[in-house]
Amino acid sequence: MSDHFTETSRQGFGSRLANSFAGLVIGPLLVIGAIVLLWWNEGRAVQAIVGLKDAASQVVEAHRRTAMRSSLPRSATTPPRS
């Protein structure tokens, strides 16, 4: 015969009610916090996209000089004028 026992604990009505109210307070705060963090992150993403577009508009293409340059027609080797 093995030793086997079961321990039973009881939680009072007041502590169950307090835990329920804690969940009612913490849950909406977590939702509001998630919305704020998402809003902040999306704003940073928009700033990054705008910054990349600004940087792309300022890029100047540089042509490499190669040994085959002399075989190309004159119009292909002259950089465009701004």
C-alpha positions, -999 to +999 in steps of 0.1 A: +000+000+000+015+034-011+012+066+008-011+088-011-027+121+001-045+150-014-043+186+000-073+208-005-071+246+000-100+271-001-099+307-012-122+331+004-148+352-015-129+385-008-097+373-023-114+359-054-132+393-058-099+412-053-082+390-080-111+397-104-109+434-099-071+433-104-077+415-137-102+442-147-077+469-141-046+452-155-062+439-187-073+473-201-040+489-191-022+462-211-044+469-241-039+507-239-001+501-235+000+478-265-019+504-286+005+532-275+035+511-284+021+501-317+013+538-325+049+548-316+064+520-337+044+528-367+054+565-364+091+554-364+085+533-394+070+562-413+099+584-403+123+558-416+105+555-449+105+593-454+142+594-445+150+567-471+130+586-497+148+618-490+182+600-491+172+583-524+163+616-540+198+630-531+218+600-546+241+608-574+251+580-597+289+577-603+302+561-635+331+537-633+360+543-657+370+511-674+394+500-701+365+495-725+355+531-723+373+540-756+351+515-775+319+531-764+303+560-783+309+594-770+273+599-758+275+567-736+306+579-718+295+615-710+277+619-678+243+636-679+244+673-671+224+685-642 
